[in-house]
Structure formats: C-alpha cells, structure tokens
C-alpha cells in the first residue's frame, strides 16, 4: 500500500512540476500552477469487500435463526435428492416408456450392462462445432467384434447403405459414424439389454 501511495505522490509531483513549467511558458495562460494548487484524488484499494468502509457490520446482513423441528423435517427430506439410486420396481409398463433389461440377454456372447441410472449406455458425441456426430456404445462385455458385426448388419439393413464403425477393444466401446442413437437403442431393447 505504501508503494502505491509513494508512486502516486511521485507522479503528482512530476506532473505538477512539468505542467507548471509548461503552462508558465505559454503565452495564453497567465496563471502559475504550483504543487499546492493541484490536488490529485487518491483512491484506496481494499483487499476484500468485507473490509471496505461500505460494509460496517457484515454480520447484520446475514441475520437468521436456526430452528429444529423434526416433524417438519420429513417434508424437507422428500425434496432432497436421493443419496443412492433405488432398485427398479418391476411393473407391466412404465409411464416414461422405459424398458427393463431381460434375463435372456446375459446368455448372449456379448453383453451391454445398464448404467447406474438403469439406462442404456448409448450416447451421441457431437464434436467439431456440430459437424461430426458419432454414436458411442459403451460398457460392452464379451465378444465385442461379434457385437460390432451385428450392429453394422442391423444399421445397413435399416439404412440401405454402408456404415463405418470403430471398435476399441481395451476401452470396451464401439463408435458408429453418424447419429443412430434411436436405431441402436431399439436394437439393444430387442436383444434384451
């Protein structure tokens, strides 16, 4: 802080001295400027808003009361998000259109388990400012190459054209060039995933 004050004063002395000489030498202005006649406004920088003079009593701004009422807390708990994801309750049909996995899918040579939210791990990855769209099938277990062949066959049959895919065996995912999320989800539901 002292360094800033010294530099501001030095600048003011330098400015006043030069201006006084320049203005005194000019024929237009007859007044003589002295260091005492020029006042330089000095601002003070505070390290935080709480330490500035604008905030005198910070605690008065945050005045609140804490109440403990267990019967009312049950209403608050209903609004809080769940800490764990509950297991799925089996039903005939779900209002959201969600389809549960089938037990027959575990007997296939390849398997794609659901995510922790009970959804299929099929995603659309958009890159290059929306110019590249890639459909990703993740968390694949078992024979990933057989699954790749079946996915390609299904897409080529529905689209009547060649579809490019990329298999990442260590990462356990397949990438399909294009936006085919809905087609692949329908295929996965038909297989029982």
KASUL-V613049 format. One record per helix or strand of 2 or more residues. SS is the DSSP state (A for helix, B for strand). FROM is the first residue (numbers start at 1). TO is the last residue. If there is no record, write none. Layout:
ss=<SS;SS>
from=<FROM;FROM>
to=<TO;TO>
This chain:
ss=<A;A;A;A;B;B;B;B;A;B;B;A>
from=<2;58;70;103;110;122;132;140;144;165;173;181>
to=<25;61;79;107;112;127;137;142;159;168;178;191>
